[in-house]
Amino acid sequence: MPVRSGGMTDVDAVVVGAGVTGLTTAISLAEAGLRTRVVTAEPPSATTSVSAGAIWGPVRCGPAERCYPWARTGLEVLSALAGRPTTGVHLLSGREVCSTVTSPPPWTGMLEQMRVLGPAGLPDGFVSGWAYTAPAVNMPVYLDYLLHRYTCLGGTVLARTVPSLESVAAPVVVNCTGIGARSLVPDESLVPVRGQVVVVENPGIAEFYLDHGDGGSDYVYLFPHGDVAVLGGTAHEGAADLAPRPDVAARILRDVSAVFPSLRGARVVAQRVGLRPVRPEVRLEAEALPGGRVLWHNYGHGGAGVTLSWGCAAELTAAVLAGMPTVRR
């Protein structure tokens, strides 16, 4: 992995954080002609992003009037990447089901193949649901793709813990630290929502499945990514422990195998835990730093980091370019 140690060199912008939001933002700025660097305490493979399921959908984020346009951009970009083996992105069909009468969220209207399910399309015990096709992402592969795309643009990644955002020496500083922004900014409105998944060898399941449960903190879902399937999951608000909990893993395997009996005895490949950075509103805004520098915040994407990343990066990049007298190419 091209992660370097040492001091910073002269750049136009430094992006702090190497999760999906940080790497996507760095790519967008670099493709616009800026000299950039990513500074990160953890490599992409150790960020919260790697623990995502992941399928497109603006969930646990707001406000809708900002998030939905960002999500539409993400839908377009990810759909264009689908099918390229090195990206880890593929179009995936499946269904979401509920045991109570529930309507599809408004964002499903962006999906051309979305349809509401009738009783014949629902499992026993469920009364509502909908089916659709959307981009799904194998996160370890996708993060490697983003890192390679960024370094091919001349970008570099520096392994370093940033003591404060104000201390970063660059004309433009971009804060993409996810849940880390809670202490780094600091921002107490940012709350961790712990997610745990189990990755197993896929016995041949080709469609995703998501049971919302009864609004609690435990879900039942499966996202197949070729030879592996990601099983989940949890949404434990306020929990910040990162070690997989054996009892949670056992519950996930039990509940998902009840829906898909072919998973019984499937080999566990990995267990992952991530902290969704949930905030009342996604924070995408700038503030002034001493010396005429600008600090951009780009965090608080909740459960929609992949979904919103390209839209947020595009808006941020356009604003940065508008505020810079020249762009060095």
C-alpha positions as a LaTeX table, in Angstrom:
\begin{tabular}{lrrr}
\hline
Residue & $x$ (\AA) & $y$ (\AA) & $z$ (\AA) \\
\hline
Met1 & 0.00 & 0.00 & 0.00 \\
Pro2 & 1.43 & 3.39 & $-0.98$ \\
Val3 & 1.27 & 5.02 & 2.44 \\
Arg4 & 4.25 & 7.21 & 3.19 \\
Ser5 & 5.79 & 8.45 & 6.41 \\
Gly6 & 7.56 & 11.75 & 6.86 \\
Gly7 & 6.90 & 15.45 & 6.49 \\
Met8 & 4.43 & 17.17 & 4.21 \\
Thr9 & 5.48 & 18.74 & 0.93 \\
Asp10 & 3.85 & 21.76 & $-0.70$ \\
Val11 & 0.31 & 20.93 & $-1.86$ \\
Asp12 & $-2.88$ & 22.82 & $-2.65$ \\
Ala13 & $-5.10$ & 20.70 & $-0.43$ \\
Val14 & $-4.72$ & 18.16 & 2.36 \\
Val15 & $-7.55$ & 15.70 & 3.00 \\
Val16 & $-7.60$ & 14.33 & 6.53 \\
Gly17 & $-9.03$ & 10.80 & 6.60 \\
Ala18 & $-8.73$ & 7.85 & 4.20 \\
Gly19 & $-12.16$ & 6.25 & 4.34 \\
Val20 & $-14.49$ & 6.29 & 1.36 \\
Thr21 & $-15.34$ & 9.98 & 1.85 \\
Gly22 & $-11.71$ & 11.04 & 2.18 \\
Leu23 & $-10.42$ & 9.06 & $-0.80$ \\
Thr24 & $-13.31$ & 10.12 & $-3.03$ \\
Thr25 & $-12.81$ & 13.77 & $-2.09$ \\
Ala26 & $-9.07$ & 13.53 & $-2.75$ \\
Ile27 & $-9.74$ & 11.97 & $-6.17$ \\
Ser28 & $-12.22$ & 14.70 & $-7.07$ \\
Leu29 & $-9.80$ & 17.48 & $-6.09$ \\
Ala30 & $-6.88$ & 15.82 & $-7.89$ \\
Glu31 & $-8.90$ & 15.25 & $-11.07$ \\
Ala32 & $-9.75$ & 18.96 & $-10.97$ \\
Gly33 & $-6.04$ & 19.76 & $-11.11$ \\
Leu34 & $-5.14$ & 20.38 & $-7.49$ \\
Arg35 & $-2.01$ & 18.95 & $-5.91$ \\
Thr36 & $-3.31$ & 16.96 & $-2.97$ \\
Arg37 & $-2.30$ & 14.72 & $-0.13$ \\
Val38 & $-4.27$ & 12.44 & 2.16 \\
Val39 & $-3.21$ & 12.34 & 5.81 \\
Thr40 & $-4.60$ & 9.47 & 7.85 \\
Ala41 & $-4.11$ & 7.80 & 11.19 \\
Glu42 & $-5.42$ & 4.53 & 9.73 \\
Pro43 & $-5.01$ & 3.02 & 6.24 \\
Pro44 & $-8.20$ & 2.63 & 4.17 \\
Ser45 & $-8.39$ & $-1.06$ & 5.09 \\
Ala46 & $-8.75$ & $-0.14$ & 8.78 \\
Thr47 & $-11.40$ & 2.57 & 8.44 \\
Thr48 & $-15.11$ & 2.28 & 9.21 \\
Ser49 & $-15.76$ & 2.18 & 5.46 \\
Val50 & $-14.40$ & $-1.34$ & 5.08 \\
Ser51 & $-17.17$ & $-2.66$ & 7.38 \\
Ala52 & $-20.04$ & $-1.42$ & 5.23 \\
Gly53 & $-22.44$ & $-3.88$ & 3.57 \\
Ala54 & $-22.70$ & $-2.02$ & 1.21 \\
Ile55 & $-25.52$ & $-1.02$ & $-1.12$ \\
Trp56 & $-26.52$ & 2.38 & $-2.44$ \\
Gly57 & $-29.16$ & 4.18 & $-0.37$ \\
Pro58 & $-29.23$ & 7.48 & 1.58 \\
Val59 & $-29.97$ & 5.99 & 5.01 \\
Arg60 & $-29.35$ & 7.48 & 8.46 \\
Cys61 & $-28.48$ & 10.85 & 6.97 \\
Gly62 & $-30.09$ & 14.22 & 6.41 \\
Pro63 & $-31.46$ & 16.60 & 5.44 \\
Ala64 & $-33.19$ & 15.01 & 2.45 \\
Glu65 & $-33.09$ & 18.19 & 0.36 \\
Arg66 & $-29.28$ & 18.04 & 0.38 \\
Cys67 & $-28.70$ & 14.30 & 0.68 \\
Tyr68 & $-30.96$ & 13.20 & $-2.16$ \\
Pro69 & $-29.13$ & 15.22 & $-4.86$ \\
Trp70 & $-25.80$ & 13.95 & $-3.52$ \\
Ala71 & $-27.22$ & 10.41 & $-3.56$ \\
Arg72 & $-28.36$ & 10.81 & $-7.16$ \\
Thr73 & $-24.81$ & 11.72 & $-8.16$ \\
Gly74 & $-23.56$ & 8.65 & $-6.30$ \\
Leu75 & $-26.09$ & 6.47 & $-8.07$ \\
Glu76 & $-24.87$ & 7.70 & $-11.46$ \\
Val77 & $-21.18$ & 7.27 & $-10.67$ \\
Leu78 & $-21.49$ & 3.87 & $-9.00$ \\
Ser79 & $-23.77$ & 2.56 & $-11.78$ \\
Ala80 & $-21.09$ & 3.58 & $-14.30$ \\
Leu81 & $-18.44$ & 1.71 & $-12.28$ \\
Ala82 & $-20.54$ & $-1.45$ & $-11.95$ \\
Gly83 & $-19.24$ & $-4.43$ & $-13.82$ \\
Arg84 & $-15.60$ & $-3.36$ & $-13.86$ \\
Pro85 & $-13.89$ & $-6.18$ & $-11.92$ \\
Thr86 & $-11.29$ & $-3.98$ & $-10.25$ \\
Thr87 & $-13.86$ & $-1.61$ & $-8.71$ \\
Gly88 & $-15.78$ & $-4.09$ & $-6.56$ \\
Val89 & $-19.04$ & $-2.44$ & $-7.70$ \\
His90 & $-21.86$ & $-4.48$ & $-9.19$ \\
Leu91 & $-25.59$ & $-4.03$ & $-9.76$ \\
Leu92 & $-27.52$ & $-6.12$ & $-7.25$ \\
Ser93 & $-31.21$ & $-6.99$ & $-7.09$ \\
Gly94 & $-33.11$ & $-7.96$ & $-3.96$ \\
Arg95 & $-35.80$ & $-6.97$ & $-1.52$ \\
Glu96 & $-36.43$ & $-5.12$ & 1.71 \\
Val97 & $-39.18$ & $-6.54$ & 3.91 \\
Cys98 & $-41.02$ & $-5.35$ & 7.02 \\
Ser99 & $-43.27$ & $-7.07$ & 9.55 \\
Thr100 & $-45.36$ & $-3.91$ & 9.90 \\
Val101 & $-47.18$ & $-1.84$ & 7.30 \\
Thr102 & $-44.44$ & 0.38 & 5.89 \\
Ser103 & $-44.05$ & 2.45 & 2.74 \\
Pro104 & $-40.84$ & 2.57 & 0.70 \\
Pro105 & $-38.66$ & 5.59 & 1.51 \\
Pro106 & $-38.89$ & 8.42 & $-1.04$ \\
Trp107 & $-35.35$ & 7.84 & $-2.32$ \\
Thr108 & $-36.39$ & 4.53 & $-3.86$ \\
Gly109 & $-38.08$ & 6.64 & $-6.55$ \\
Met110 & $-34.62$ & 7.27 & $-8.02$ \\
Leu111 & $-34.35$ & 3.58 & $-8.89$ \\
Glu112 & $-35.82$ & 2.59 & $-12.24$ \\
Gln113 & $-36.59$ & $-1.02$ & $-11.26$ \\
Met114 & $-38.17$ & $-0.38$ & $-7.84$ \\
Arg115 & $-41.53$ & $-2.08$ & $-7.23$ \\
Val116 & $-43.74$ & $-2.61$ & $-4.20$ \\
Leu117 & $-44.20$ & $-6.27$ & $-3.31$ \\
Gly118 & $-47.57$ & $-7.92$ & $-2.96$ \\
Pro119 & $-48.32$ & $-10.79$ & $-0.53$ \\
Ala120 & $-46.92$ & $-13.36$ & $-2.96$ \\
Gly121 & $-43.52$ & $-11.66$ & $-2.93$ \\
Leu122 & $-43.18$ & $-11.51$ & 0.85 \\
Pro123 & $-41.86$ & $-14.16$ & 3.26 \\
Asp124 & $-44.24$ & $-15.59$ & 5.84 \\
Gly125 & $-44.86$ & $-13.15$ & 8.69 \\
Phe126 & $-44.12$ & $-10.02$ & 6.64 \\
Val127 & $-46.76$ & $-7.57$ & 5.48 \\
Ser128 & $-44.88$ & $-5.03$ & 3.37 \\
Gly129 & $-41.78$ & $-4.78$ & 1.25 \\
Trp130 & $-40.25$ & $-3.58$ & $-1.98$ \\
Ala131 & $-37.73$ & $-4.86$ & $-4.48$ \\
Tyr132 & $-35.17$ & $-2.97$ & $-6.53$ \\
Thr133 & $-31.79$ & $-3.07$ & $-8.23$ \\
Ala134 & $-29.00$ & $-0.78$ & $-7.04$ \\
Pro135 & $-25.21$ & $-0.59$ & $-7.06$ \\
Ala136 & $-23.63$ & $-2.75$ & $-4.36$ \\
Val137 & $-20.03$ & $-2.45$ & $-3.26$ \\
Asn138 & $-17.50$ & $-4.98$ & $-2.02$ \\
Met139 & $-15.78$ & $-2.47$ & 0.25 \\
Pro140 & $-12.24$ & $-3.93$ & 0.56 \\
Val141 & $-12.00$ & $-4.15$ & $-3.23$ \\
Tyr142 & $-13.56$ & $-0.72$ & $-3.73$ \\
Leu143 & $-11.22$ & 0.99 & $-1.27$ \\
Asp144 & $-8.23$ & $-0.56$ & $-3.04$ \\
Tyr145 & $-9.65$ & 0.74 & $-6.33$ \\
Leu146 & $-10.05$ & 4.27 & $-4.94$ \\
Leu147 & $-6.54$ & 4.24 & $-3.49$ \\
His148 & $-5.06$ & 3.06 & $-6.80$ \\
Arg149 & $-7.06$ & 5.65 & $-8.76$ \\
Tyr150 & $-5.84$ & 8.37 & $-6.42$ \\
Thr151 & $-2.17$ & 7.41 & $-6.52$ \\
Cys152 & $-2.31$ & 7.18 & $-10.33$ \\
Leu153 & $-3.27$ & 10.86 & $-10.26$ \\
Gly154 & $-0.05$ & 11.61 & $-8.39$ \\
Gly155 & $-1.70$ & 11.74 & $-4.99$ \\
Thr156 & 0.13 & 10.55 & $-1.90$ \\
Val157 & $-1.03$ & 9.16 & 1.42 \\
Leu158 & 0.81 & 10.12 & 4.59 \\
Ala159 & 0.47 & 7.97 & 7.71 \\
Arg160 & 0.13 & 10.47 & 10.51 \\
Thr161 & $-2.16$ & 11.37 & 13.39 \\
Val162 & $-3.33$ & 14.97 & 13.10 \\
Pro163 & $-3.34$ & 16.71 & 16.51 \\
Ser164 & $-5.63$ & 19.49 & 15.25 \\
Leu165 & $-7.13$ & 20.55 & 11.95 \\
Glu166 & $-5.67$ & 24.03 & 12.36 \\
Ser167 & $-2.16$ & 22.56 & 12.43 \\
Val168 & $-2.39$ & 21.09 & 8.92 \\
Ala169 & $-0.20$ & 23.20 & 6.62 \\
Ala170 & $-2.09$ & 23.66 & 3.36 \\
Pro171 & $-4.18$ & 26.39 & 1.69 \\
Val172 & $-7.19$ & 24.05 & 1.78 \\
Val173 & $-7.75$ & 21.48 & 4.53 \\
Val174 & $-10.60$ & 18.98 & 4.21 \\
Asn175 & $-11.90$ & 17.19 & 7.28 \\
Cys176 & $-13.11$ & 13.71 & 6.26 \\
Thr177 & $-12.49$ & 12.03 & 9.60 \\
Gly178 & $-15.91$ & 10.44 & 10.10 \\
Ile179 & $-16.55$ & 9.60 & 13.73 \\
Gly180 & $-13.11$ & 10.98 & 14.54 \\
Ala181 & $-14.54$ & 14.47 & 14.04 \\
Arg182 & $-16.38$ & 14.06 & 17.33 \\
Ser183 & $-13.12$ & 14.70 & 19.22 \\
Leu184 & $-11.04$ & 16.41 & 16.54 \\
Val185 & $-13.42$ & 19.28 & 15.75 \\
Pro186 & $-14.87$ & 18.71 & 18.42 \\
Asp187 & $-18.50$ & 17.97 & 17.50 \\
Glu188 & $-20.66$ & 16.39 & 20.18 \\
Ser189 & $-23.64$ & 16.22 & 17.84 \\
Leu190 & $-21.81$ & 13.40 & 16.04 \\
Val191 & $-22.86$ & 10.04 & 17.50 \\
Pro192 & $-21.33$ & 6.62 & 16.79 \\
Val193 & $-23.78$ & 3.95 & 15.70 \\
Arg194 & $-21.97$ & 0.64 & 15.94 \\
Gly195 & $-22.35$ & $-1.84$ & 13.11 \\
Gln196 & $-21.10$ & $-5.43$ & 13.17 \\
Val197 & $-21.07$ & $-7.84$ & 10.23 \\
Val198 & $-19.96$ & $-11.38$ & 9.51 \\
Val199 & $-18.43$ & $-12.22$ & 6.14 \\
Val200 & $-18.89$ & $-15.81$ & 4.94 \\
Glu201 & $-18.19$ & $-17.86$ & 1.84 \\
Asn202 & $-21.19$ & $-17.45$ & $-0.44$ \\
Pro203 & $-22.90$ & $-20.77$ & $-1.25$ \\
Gly204 & $-24.44$ & $-19.24$ & $-4.37$ \\
Ile205 & $-26.92$ & $-16.60$ & $-3.14$ \\
Ala206 & $-27.39$ & $-13.94$ & $-5.83$ \\
Glu207 & $-29.87$ & $-11.43$ & $-4.34$ \\
Phe208 & $-29.73$ & $-9.14$ & $-1.33$ \\
Tyr209 & $-32.16$ & $-9.32$ & 1.58 \\
Leu210 & $-32.90$ & $-6.74$ & 4.26 \\
Asp211 & $-35.33$ & $-7.11$ & 7.16 \\
His212 & $-35.69$ & $-3.80$ & 9.01 \\
Gly213 & $-36.85$ & $-5.50$ & 12.18 \\
Asp214 & $-39.20$ & $-3.58$ & 14.47 \\
Gly215 & $-37.19$ & $-0.38$ & 14.62 \\
Gly216 & $-34.71$ & $-1.77$ & 17.14 \\
Ser217 & $-30.95$ & $-2.03$ & 16.99 \\
Asp218 & $-30.69$ & $-5.51$ & 15.44 \\
Tyr219 & $-31.27$ & $-6.20$ & 11.75 \\
Val220 & $-31.18$ & $-9.22$ & 9.49 \\
Tyr221 & $-29.56$ & $-8.64$ & 6.12 \\
Leu222 & $-27.40$ & $-10.26$ & 3.47 \\
Phe223 & $-25.44$ & $-8.64$ & 0.65 \\
Pro224 & $-23.74$ & $-11.09$ & $-1.73$ \\
His225 & $-20.52$ & $-10.02$ & $-3.42$ \\
Gly226 & $-19.51$ & $-12.90$ & $-5.65$ \\
Asp227 & $-17.65$ & $-15.52$ & $-3.64$ \\
Val228 & $-18.48$ & $-13.90$ & $-0.29$ \\
Ala229 & $-21.59$ & $-12.59$ & 1.43 \\
Val230 & $-21.81$ & $-9.90$ & 4.10 \\
Leu231 & $-24.28$ & $-10.76$ & 6.87 \\
Gly232 & $-25.62$ & $-8.35$ & 9.43 \\
Gly233 & $-26.26$ & $-6.49$ & 11.33 \\
Thr234 & $-26.54$ & $-4.00$ & 14.16 \\
Ala235 & $-27.17$ & $-0.30$ & 14.78 \\
His236 & $-26.16$ & 0.20 & 18.40 \\
Glu237 & $-26.36$ & 3.94 & 19.01 \\
Gly238 & $-23.65$ & 5.34 & 21.27 \\
Ala239 & $-21.58$ & 2.13 & 21.33 \\
Ala240 & $-17.97$ & 2.64 & 20.31 \\
Asp241 & $-16.23$ & $-0.70$ & 20.97 \\
Leu242 & $-14.48$ & $-2.05$ & 17.88 \\
Ala243 & $-13.81$ & $-5.68$ & 18.79 \\
Pro244 & $-16.37$ & $-8.12$ & 17.32 \\
Arg245 & $-18.78$ & $-9.36$ & 19.98 \\
Pro246 & $-19.13$ & $-13.18$ & 19.83 \\
Asp247 & $-22.76$ & $-13.11$ & 20.95 \\
Val248 & $-23.66$ & $-10.62$ & 18.22 \\
Ala249 & $-21.88$ & $-12.70$ & 15.58 \\
Ala250 & $-23.76$ & $-15.80$ & 16.73 \\
Arg251 & $-27.08$ & $-13.95$ & 16.56 \\
Ile252 & $-26.34$ & $-12.69$ & 13.04 \\
Leu253 & $-25.39$ & $-16.15$ & 11.79 \\
Arg254 & $-28.46$ & $-17.70$ & 13.41 \\
Asp255 & $-30.96$ & $-15.18$ & 12.07 \\
Val256 & $-29.60$ & $-14.91$ & 8.53 \\
Ser257 & $-29.27$ & $-18.71$ & 8.25 \\
Ala258 & $-32.93$ & $-19.02$ & 9.23 \\
Val259 & $-33.77$ & $-17.07$ & 6.06 \\
Phe260 & $-31.09$ & $-18.74$ & 3.92 \\
Pro261 & $-30.61$ & $-22.35$ & 5.13 \\
Ser262 & $-27.79$ & $-22.87$ & 2.63 \\
Leu263 & $-25.64$ & $-20.64$ & 4.87 \\
Arg264 & $-25.64$ & $-23.15$ & 7.72 \\
Gly265 & $-22.08$ & $-24.27$ & 8.16 \\
Ala266 & $-20.69$ & $-21.65$ & 5.76 \\
Arg267 & $-17.08$ & $-20.77$ & 6.51 \\
Val268 & $-16.62$ & $-17.43$ & 8.23 \\
Val269 & $-14.06$ & $-15.36$ & 6.32 \\
Ala270 & $-14.02$ & $-12.24$ & 8.52 \\
Gln271 & $-15.83$ & $-10.28$ & 11.18 \\
Arg272 & $-15.90$ & $-6.50$ & 10.95 \\
Val273 & $-17.03$ & $-3.63$ & 13.16 \\
Gly274 & $-17.49$ & $-0.01$ & 12.14 \\
Leu275 & $-18.86$ & 3.13 & 13.72 \\
Arg276 & $-21.35$ & 4.98 & 11.52 \\
Pro277 & $-20.84$ & 8.75 & 11.96 \\
Val278 & $-24.43$ & 9.83 & 12.52 \\
Arg279 & $-25.28$ & 13.51 & 12.87 \\
Pro280 & $-28.57$ & 15.47 & 12.67 \\
Glu281 & $-27.26$ & 16.86 & 9.37 \\
Val282 & $-24.32$ & 15.98 & 7.15 \\
Arg283 & $-21.72$ & 18.68 & 7.64 \\
Leu284 & $-20.46$ & 19.96 & 4.31 \\
Glu285 & $-19.34$ & 23.53 & 4.87 \\
Ala286 & $-16.27$ & 25.73 & 5.03 \\
Glu287 & $-14.74$ & 27.91 & 7.73 \\
Ala288 & $-11.81$ & 30.29 & 7.68 \\
Leu289 & $-8.42$ & 29.41 & 9.14 \\
Pro290 & $-5.62$ & 31.84 & 10.03 \\
Gly291 & $-3.45$ & 33.02 & 7.16 \\
Gly292 & $-6.20$ & 32.97 & 4.55 \\
Arg293 & $-6.50$ & 29.18 & 4.62 \\
Val294 & $-9.83$ & 27.39 & 4.37 \\
Leu295 & $-11.07$ & 24.38 & 6.34 \\
Trp296 & $-13.78$ & 22.30 & 4.70 \\
His297 & $-15.79$ & 19.85 & 6.77 \\
Asn298 & $-17.14$ & 16.77 & 5.00 \\
Tyr299 & $-18.41$ & 14.30 & 7.61 \\
Gly300 & $-21.52$ & 13.02 & 9.37 \\
His301 & $-22.77$ & 10.83 & 6.51 \\
Gly302 & $-24.34$ & 8.25 & 8.84 \\
Gly303 & $-25.04$ & 4.99 & 7.03 \\
Ala304 & $-24.62$ & 6.57 & 3.59 \\
Gly305 & $-20.91$ & 7.24 & 3.19 \\
Val306 & $-20.61$ & 5.36 & $-0.09$ \\
Thr307 & $-23.91$ & 6.74 & $-1.36$ \\
Leu308 & $-23.12$ & 10.40 & $-0.69$ \\
Ser309 & $-19.37$ & 10.44 & $-1.26$ \\
Trp310 & $-19.29$ & 11.40 & $-4.94$ \\
Gly311 & $-21.99$ & 14.04 & $-4.65$ \\
Cys312 & $-20.39$ & 15.67 & $-1.63$ \\
Ala313 & $-16.96$ & 15.53 & $-3.27$ \\
Ala314 & $-18.27$ & 17.21 & $-6.43$ \\
Glu315 & $-19.95$ & 20.04 & $-4.50$ \\
Leu316 & $-16.89$ & 20.60 & $-2.35$ \\
Thr317 & $-14.53$ & 20.57 & $-5.32$ \\
Ala318 & $-16.61$ & 23.11 & $-7.24$ \\
Ala319 & $-16.63$ & 25.42 & $-4.22$ \\
Val320 & $-12.88$ & 25.05 & $-3.67$ \\
Leu321 & $-12.15$ & 25.86 & $-7.32$ \\
Ala322 & $-14.45$ & 28.88 & $-7.21$ \\
Gly323 & $-12.52$ & 30.23 & $-4.23$ \\
Met324 & $-9.02$ & 29.72 & $-5.64$ \\
Pro325 & $-7.51$ & 32.39 & $-7.91$ \\
Thr326 & $-5.45$ & 29.83 & $-9.84$ \\
Val327 & $-5.30$ & 26.07 & $-10.06$ \\
Arg328 & $-1.87$ & 24.55 & $-10.60$ \\
Arg329 & $-1.97$ & 21.78 & $-13.17$ \\
\hline
\end{tabular}
